[in-house]
Amino acid sequence: MSVSDTKYRVLIICINPYIRIEFQDYLTSVLGSYIDFTTSSPSEAINRMPLENYHCILFSSQEVMNGFPLPVPEQTAKLVCTRTFNHAFLDQIIRIPPGEKVYVVNDAVYSAQSIIDEFKECGITQYQFILCAPESMEIDRTIHYAITIGEPQLVPKHVRNIINIGNRIIDISTINELCVLFHLPAELSNQITKNYISHILKVVKTAGNHYQSYVYTQQLLQAAISNLPLSICLLNEEGTIILANKRFAADWSMPGNQAVGTLFTSYLPETMPELSFRHTADYRICNQRGEPLMLSVMELSFPNYNPVYLLTSKPLPPSALTEEPDMEAAVPPIEHQQNTFM
């Protein structure tokens, strides 16, 4: 079979069959008017038509090209595909609260690290990214967010918030390389670049608006709670302080804003029995100064999110506590019904 006179022929060499289909569909949608794209695994290429019948061999990675079992004819061009994460998922990623630890999940450490590097190059630096691959699997149950590159089945079971960004897509630079190689019309390359940049700008604008809204909401919430005539604190599932106003910090001898991110139990007396505060209840407890307080805990549940716990405290007269000598011991809590917000 001879090379077509009307279209160029490109053979895509890729090990993963799903990625091969994605590459073929995407490249055909962009350059299909000028180029016929065929796919093959390295082993299957032996039974394909002679490589000299292709104008170009497009390898999915440098590793795949280095391990290719056949010699590529001199007249056949060789290109290594440049890949990047799909920027369409940027608006989902940016919705993760800043400062969170986030798993980046893939079946290989080098792939997960590549994605983390790409995130940082794009300015996504507000998170603590944690590599998560089978060969480096150390479960951290304080992590509740995960970004996976097409492999949600590898995400640790305790993680509820998963963003699957799919397999990495072909970068615009590879599209332009093909345009240059085959001397395709300049306006085609320009239009592809223009559409790509336009898409990125729209996503960035959406992400920026969401982030600004998030920061404003956080500032508004902090200002409102700080000025309430109540002693208020919010804990996550691990008992870590998310937010505490000045009154609550004063009740429990907390170091002001520095208490955020620390465990609430660290501000209880050392002799206090270990309490989790993971259910709605009332406790009568002495603080580290020996002052009796009523500590009320309310579990707040929201769809698709981990529960948080609202704590309020108020002084109690010493007579309200147990008559036992150990005044730091908590009286068994008074149970209340859980609150769920839809």
VMD Tcl script that draws the C-alpha trace (Angstrom):
set ca {
  {0.00 0.00 0.00}
  {1.48 3.36 -1.02}
  {1.34 6.61 0.86}
  {-1.84 8.56 0.15}
  {-1.45 11.54 -2.18}
  {-4.21 13.47 -0.41}
  {-3.35 12.96 3.25}
  {-0.25 12.42 5.32}
  {-0.02 9.24 7.37}
  {1.04 9.21 11.03}
  {1.44 6.08 13.14}
  {0.88 6.62 16.88}
  {2.88 4.17 19.01}
  {1.54 3.83 22.54}
  {1.39 0.94 25.03}
  {-1.91 1.80 26.74}
  {-4.86 0.99 24.40}
  {-7.17 3.57 25.98}
  {-4.62 6.35 25.61}
  {-4.04 5.30 21.98}
  {-7.75 5.81 21.24}
  {-7.78 9.16 23.05}
  {-4.76 10.37 21.08}
  {-6.22 9.23 17.79}
  {-9.63 10.81 18.43}
  {-8.14 14.10 19.61}
  {-5.58 14.45 16.79}
  {-8.18 13.48 14.19}
  {-10.58 16.12 15.52}
  {-7.88 18.78 15.16}
  {-5.83 17.71 12.12}
  {-7.99 15.03 10.50}
  {-8.54 17.09 7.34}
  {-4.83 16.79 6.54}
  {-3.56 13.69 8.34}
  {-4.69 10.06 8.74}
  {-3.81 8.77 12.19}
  {-3.29 5.06 12.86}
  {-2.46 3.56 16.24}
  {-0.43 0.57 17.38}
  {1.33 -0.85 20.39}
  {5.09 -1.41 19.99}
  {4.62 -5.17 19.64}
  {1.74 -4.88 17.16}
  {3.79 -2.57 14.92}
  {5.70 -5.57 13.61}
  {2.57 -6.82 11.85}
  {1.54 -3.39 10.52}
  {2.25 -2.09 7.03}
  {5.93 -1.23 6.42}
  {7.02 1.83 8.39}
  {8.21 3.53 5.19}
  {4.53 3.88 4.25}
  {4.15 6.40 7.09}
  {5.36 9.96 6.94}
  {5.83 10.12 10.71}
  {5.94 7.88 13.79}
  {4.52 9.64 16.86}
  {5.67 8.00 20.11}
  {3.67 8.53 23.29}
  {6.83 8.97 25.37}
  {10.61 8.91 25.17}
  {10.60 5.53 26.94}
  {8.31 4.04 24.29}
  {10.55 5.35 21.49}
  {13.69 4.00 23.19}
  {12.10 0.55 23.51}
  {10.63 0.42 19.98}
  {11.61 -2.97 18.46}
  {11.82 -1.86 14.79}
  {14.26 0.44 12.98}
  {12.55 3.58 11.70}
  {13.39 4.39 8.05}
  {15.43 7.56 7.50}
  {12.70 9.14 5.38}
  {10.13 8.64 8.17}
  {10.08 11.40 10.77}
  {10.07 10.59 14.48}
  {8.32 12.72 17.10}
  {7.89 12.22 20.83}
  {4.54 13.41 22.11}
  {4.53 16.14 24.74}
  {1.69 15.63 27.20}
  {0.05 17.75 29.86}
  {-2.87 17.53 32.28}
  {-6.27 18.52 30.93}
  {-6.72 22.17 31.91}
  {-10.50 21.76 31.72}
  {-10.27 20.26 35.23}
  {-8.51 23.29 36.66}
  {-11.77 24.81 37.92}
  {-12.47 21.61 39.91}
  {-8.97 21.53 41.38}
  {-9.13 25.15 42.50}
  {-12.26 24.40 44.53}
  {-10.15 22.47 47.02}
  {-9.68 24.71 50.08}
  {-6.21 26.33 50.07}
  {-3.67 24.78 52.41}
  {-5.11 21.25 52.17}
  {-2.93 18.19 51.74}
  {-3.89 16.50 48.44}
  {-2.99 13.05 47.18}
  {-1.84 12.87 43.54}
  {-2.58 9.28 42.51}
  {-1.09 7.26 39.67}
  {0.27 3.75 39.19}
  {3.81 5.13 38.82}
  {5.64 7.64 41.00}
  {7.29 9.42 38.06}
  {3.90 10.10 36.42}
  {2.42 11.50 39.62}
  {5.52 13.67 40.15}
  {5.26 14.97 36.57}
  {1.67 16.08 37.21}
  {2.70 17.81 40.45}
  {5.45 19.65 38.57}
  {2.94 20.73 35.90}
  {0.53 21.99 38.58}
  {3.28 24.12 40.09}
  {4.28 25.49 36.67}
  {0.65 26.55 36.22}
  {0.74 28.39 39.55}
  {-1.25 25.83 41.56}
  {0.91 26.15 44.66}
  {-1.69 26.61 47.41}
  {-1.80 22.89 48.24}
  {0.56 20.34 49.75}
  {0.67 17.65 47.06}
  {1.45 14.11 48.30}
  {2.64 11.38 45.92}
  {0.43 8.30 46.04}
  {1.45 5.27 43.97}
  {1.51 1.52 44.75}
  {5.28 1.55 45.32}
  {5.07 4.52 47.71}
  {1.79 3.80 49.46}
  {1.80 5.20 53.00}
  {-1.78 5.99 54.01}
  {-2.34 9.33 55.72}
  {-5.90 9.47 57.06}
  {-5.72 13.23 57.55}
  {-5.84 13.64 53.76}
  {-9.37 13.99 52.38}
  {-8.71 15.14 48.80}
  {-7.19 13.27 45.88}
  {-6.41 14.07 42.26}
  {-5.96 11.00 40.08}
  {-4.71 10.64 36.52}
  {-7.38 8.27 35.24}
  {-7.01 5.72 38.05}
  {-9.66 6.36 40.73}
  {-9.46 2.70 41.82}
  {-6.03 3.42 43.33}
  {-7.25 6.23 45.59}
  {-7.14 5.23 49.30}
  {-10.61 4.17 50.45}
  {-10.93 6.80 53.18}
  {-10.67 9.69 50.68}
  {-14.14 10.95 49.74}
  {-13.27 13.95 47.58}
  {-11.78 12.64 44.32}
  {-11.03 14.61 41.16}
  {-10.28 12.34 38.20}
  {-8.51 14.49 35.60}
  {-8.21 11.56 33.20}
  {-5.11 10.66 31.23}
  {-2.75 13.41 30.24}
  {-3.64 14.96 26.90}
  {-1.46 15.98 23.98}
  {0.10 19.38 24.51}
  {-0.32 22.18 21.98}
  {3.42 21.99 21.22}
  {2.99 18.55 19.63}
  {0.15 19.84 17.46}
  {2.38 22.68 16.27}
  {5.25 20.26 15.58}
  {2.99 18.25 13.27}
  {1.84 21.44 11.54}
  {5.45 22.49 10.94}
  {6.55 19.02 9.84}
  {3.86 18.76 7.18}
  {3.86 22.46 6.25}
  {0.20 22.80 7.06}
  {-1.44 26.22 6.54}
  {-0.20 28.82 9.01}
  {-3.75 29.93 9.75}
  {-4.54 26.38 10.98}
  {-1.72 26.42 13.52}
  {-2.63 29.97 14.55}
  {-6.29 29.06 15.04}
  {-5.41 25.98 17.09}
  {-3.11 28.05 19.30}
  {-5.71 30.79 19.63}
  {-8.45 28.33 20.65}
  {-6.13 26.64 23.15}
  {-5.13 29.90 24.82}
  {-8.72 31.15 24.81}
  {-9.83 27.97 26.57}
  {-7.09 28.28 29.18}
  {-7.98 31.91 29.87}
  {-11.66 31.03 30.37}
  {-10.76 28.28 32.82}
  {-8.32 30.53 34.68}
  {-10.94 33.29 34.89}
  {-13.50 30.83 36.29}
  {-10.97 29.49 38.76}
  {-9.91 33.00 39.76}
  {-13.50 34.09 40.37}
  {-14.13 31.01 42.48}
  {-10.95 31.53 44.49}
  {-11.77 35.20 45.12}
  {-15.27 34.19 46.20}
  {-13.81 31.57 48.52}
  {-11.39 34.03 50.14}
  {-14.15 36.64 50.53}
  {-16.49 34.06 52.11}
  {-13.77 32.92 54.49}
  {-13.00 36.50 55.51}
  {-16.69 37.25 55.97}
  {-17.20 34.12 58.06}
  {-14.16 34.88 60.19}
  {-15.29 38.49 60.76}
  {-18.84 37.44 61.67}
  {-17.79 34.72 64.11}
  {-15.11 36.89 65.69}
  {-17.70 39.50 66.62}
  {-20.40 37.16 67.90}
  {-21.03 37.40 71.67}
  {-20.50 33.63 71.85}
  {-17.50 31.36 72.34}
  {-17.28 29.40 69.05}
  {-14.92 26.90 67.45}
  {-15.05 24.56 64.42}
  {-13.23 21.20 64.33}
  {-12.70 18.77 61.46}
  {-12.99 14.98 61.75}
  {-9.50 14.70 63.23}
  {-10.29 17.19 65.98}
  {-8.14 19.89 64.36}
  {-9.24 23.48 64.83}
  {-10.51 25.06 61.61}
  {-11.67 28.30 63.16}
  {-11.93 29.73 66.68}
  {-13.01 33.21 67.77}
  {-11.35 35.28 70.50}
  {-13.84 34.30 73.19}
  {-13.28 30.59 72.64}
  {-9.50 31.09 72.53}
  {-9.68 32.94 75.85}
  {-11.81 30.21 77.46}
  {-9.27 27.52 76.59}
  {-6.01 29.54 76.78}
  {-5.32 29.30 73.06}
  {-2.65 31.45 71.36}
  {-5.08 33.51 69.27}
  {-5.07 32.78 65.51}
  {-2.16 30.37 65.96}
  {-4.58 27.76 67.28}
  {-5.89 27.05 63.76}
  {-4.45 23.75 62.57}
  {-3.78 22.41 66.07}
  {-5.70 19.75 68.01}
  {-8.34 21.06 70.39}
  {-7.46 18.32 72.90}
  {-3.99 19.85 73.28}
  {-5.62 22.69 75.23}
  {-7.32 20.39 77.76}
  {-5.72 19.53 81.10}
  {-3.16 16.71 80.92}
  {-5.21 14.61 83.35}
  {-8.32 14.91 81.20}
  {-9.61 11.57 79.84}
  {-9.15 11.40 76.07}
  {-12.25 12.66 74.30}
  {-12.90 12.75 70.55}
  {-15.78 15.28 70.40}
  {-17.02 13.46 67.28}
  {-20.70 13.45 68.17}
  {-23.32 15.89 69.34}
  {-23.18 16.17 73.13}
  {-22.68 18.47 76.12}
  {-19.63 18.19 78.39}
  {-18.88 19.77 81.76}
  {-15.11 20.27 81.80}
  {-12.50 22.36 83.57}
  {-9.98 24.23 81.43}
  {-6.25 24.30 82.18}
  {-6.81 27.11 84.69}
  {-9.26 24.93 86.61}
  {-12.29 26.99 85.59}
  {-15.49 24.93 85.04}
  {-17.00 25.26 81.56}
  {-19.97 23.79 79.70}
  {-18.69 22.61 76.31}
  {-21.43 21.91 73.74}
  {-20.61 19.94 70.57}
  {-22.86 19.79 67.52}
  {-22.06 17.62 64.48}
  {-22.80 19.37 61.18}
  {-23.16 17.14 58.13}
  {-23.24 18.34 54.52}
  {-23.82 16.23 51.38}
  {-20.54 15.10 49.72}
  {-18.40 16.62 52.47}
  {-16.87 15.33 55.66}
  {-18.71 16.41 58.83}
  {-17.45 19.30 60.95}
  {-18.08 19.91 64.62}
  {-19.33 23.18 66.12}
  {-18.11 23.77 69.66}
  {-19.41 26.45 72.02}
  {-18.40 26.98 75.62}
  {-19.64 29.04 78.54}
  {-18.65 29.38 82.20}
  {-20.34 27.28 84.86}
  {-20.40 27.87 88.60}
  {-18.23 25.36 90.48}
  {-21.33 23.86 92.08}
  {-22.57 22.71 88.68}
  {-19.71 20.26 88.38}
  {-19.42 16.85 89.96}
  {-18.61 16.81 93.64}
  {-15.67 14.44 93.07}
  {-12.24 15.84 94.06}
  {-10.83 15.56 90.55}
  {-12.43 18.64 89.03}
  {-10.78 18.11 85.63}
  {-12.67 14.90 84.92}
  {-15.49 15.26 82.40}
  {-19.00 14.26 83.38}
  {-20.50 11.80 80.84}
  {-21.90 13.86 77.94}
  {-25.56 14.60 77.41}
  {-26.38 13.22 73.93}
  {-28.26 15.24 71.31}
  {-29.55 14.50 67.81}
  {-27.18 14.98 64.89}
  {-27.86 17.94 62.56}
  {-27.76 17.38 58.80}
  {-27.79 20.25 56.32}
  {-29.00 19.59 52.79}
}
mol new
graphics top color blue
foreach p $ca { graphics top sphere $p radius 0.5 }
foreach p [lrange $ca 0 end-1] q [lrange $ca 1 end] { graphics top cylinder $p $q radius 0.2 }
display resetview
